[in-house]
């Protein structure tokens, strides 16, 4: 791979990064979590998938002549609701907000003027949206915040068989992990991952804190049995296509 085709910030030298600090360059900051994903998926699901979506998006943008970079993924988020199942790492809101803000401020100080927080963990959704608003105000630079499956509700639904969008360690996430990191999927444990009980999410527009241990007996929301790598590839490509198209719109950044 040539230097010009590299999208990962961490794989470039300081001088190579600064050479890309143009007003048109979009810097994607993947934001994720390390948390339980049932008995069949590794705890790094959100981190691996947020990174994959950001990378595929940036590569599509480069192919279309739109400069883009992907910072290292923020791998720890707001995951208190998963702690009871083990394997989870969590931050409090103040620490999480400070971490996201510090990285975004560093990017802006190097001369970049388009910053996107690409979230891959449901527990971060509201905090990422608030961070984008506050950082735009404090930095004087447009910072866009999004959760990749919420930005793709219309494209993910037709691909999935048993659910309308991403849930948790479900058909969607299991499919994407089969495409991205099949060694992190314990296929012999998928049947055991199917919950005997799970509570549906709050209706649209409503939000409350609720431990996952009260919502599901396996740590899973949804049914992963219909997952496939082919389906995961379609989901990832749909996400990257939507985000790359949106990031290319000057109106998003004006």
Buried (B, 14 or more C-beta within 10 A) or exposed (E): EEEEEBBBBEEBEEEEBEEBBEEBBBBBBBBBBBBBBBBBBBBBBBBBBBBBBBBBBBBBBBEEEBBBBBBEBBBBBBBBBBBEBEBBBBBEEEEBBEBBBEBBBEBBEEBBBBBBBBBBBBBBBBBBBBBBEBBBEEBEBBBBBBBBBBBBEEBBEEBBEBBEBBBBBBBBBBBBBBBBBEEBBBEEBBEEBBBEEBEEBEEEEEEEEEEBEEBBEBBBBBBBEBBBBEBBBBBBBBBBBBBBEBBBEEEEBE
